């Protein structure tokens, strides 16, 4: 019986450690996601600005 409790205690400890590690990874992944989303918005804005400039240049081209 004592051995079963020791084994269970070990497993619970391992599970708690795993949960803590996964929680930390989730925080890091959320932070990375926010950074990537911000970069995506910034690049989308740059693409839109370039598109608008190209359209203006195309309009100015002689027929």
FENMOJO-V18266 format. One record per residue. RES is the residue in one letter. SS is DSSP state (hx for helix, st for strand, lp for the rest). PHI is phi as a letter, one per 30 degrees, with the letter a starting at -180 (none if undefined). PSI is psi in radians with two decimals (999 if undefined). Layout:
res,ss,phi,psi
RES,SS,PHI,PSI
RES,SS,PHI,PSI
This chain:
res,ss,phi,psi
X,lp,none,-0.73
X,hx,d,-0.70
X,hx,d,-0.66
X,hx,d,-0.72
X,hx,d,-0.70
X,hx,d,-0.74
X,hx,d,-0.77
X,hx,d,-0.72
X,hx,d,-0.72
X,hx,d,-0.80
X,hx,d,-0.73
X,hx,d,-0.72
X,hx,d,-0.75
X,hx,d,-0.72
X,hx,d,-0.73
X,hx,d,-0.72
X,hx,d,-0.76
X,hx,d,-0.78
X,hx,d,-0.73
X,hx,d,-0.75
X,hx,d,-0.77
X,hx,d,-0.62
X,hx,d,-0.75
X,hx,d,-0.74
X,hx,d,-0.69
X,hx,d,-0.71
X,hx,d,-0.81
X,hx,d,-0.74
X,hx,d,-0.67
X,hx,d,-0.72
X,hx,d,-0.73
X,hx,d,-0.71
X,hx,d,-0.79
X,hx,d,-0.77
X,hx,d,-0.75
X,hx,d,-0.67
X,hx,d,-0.70
X,hx,d,-0.76
X,hx,d,-0.70
X,hx,d,-0.77
X,hx,d,-0.75
X,hx,d,-0.78
X,hx,d,-0.64
X,hx,d,-0.69
X,hx,d,-0.71
X,hx,d,-0.72
X,hx,d,-0.76
X,hx,d,-0.73
X,hx,d,-0.73
X,hx,d,-0.71
X,hx,d,-0.77
X,hx,d,-0.74
X,hx,d,-0.72
X,hx,d,-0.71
X,hx,d,-0.72
X,hx,d,-0.71
X,hx,d,-0.70
X,hx,d,-0.70
X,hx,d,-0.59
X,hx,d,-0.27
X,lp,d,2.42
X,lp,d,2.61
X,lp,d,999
